[in-house]
Amino acid sequence: MNTTDTADNNLDPRQAARARFNAVTRLTIPVPNATRLHCAAAVDALGDDTAMTHLYLNTRDVEGLIRDALRELGSLPLEDFVTVRVAAAHGRRALRALH
């Protein structure tokens, strides 16, 4: 189940992934610094449009946000392979830093 059931209905996969990764960097709950750093790097790889981040700031499920962002990356077109690969690598590192 997505971390937000209806929040990203109008977002394309890149925007949704970027917003989720960016939300992790801004959450007020305790999140390991390494996780925040890798999520910030994923945001940087995906571009800097983080206007929809507010949709995810109320979650407490950091792992769910990251997993959903990685799932969104999987639906991007092949032309975005390099961007997706870099962002996904940082997303996986962010998950590892949680444990």
Secondary structure, DSSP 4 states (H G I P E B T S, - for coil): --SSSSTTTTS-HHHHHHHHHHHHHH-SS---HHHHHHHHHHHHHH-S--TTGGGGTT---HHHHHHHHHHHHTTS-GGGHHHHHHHHHHHHHHHHHH-
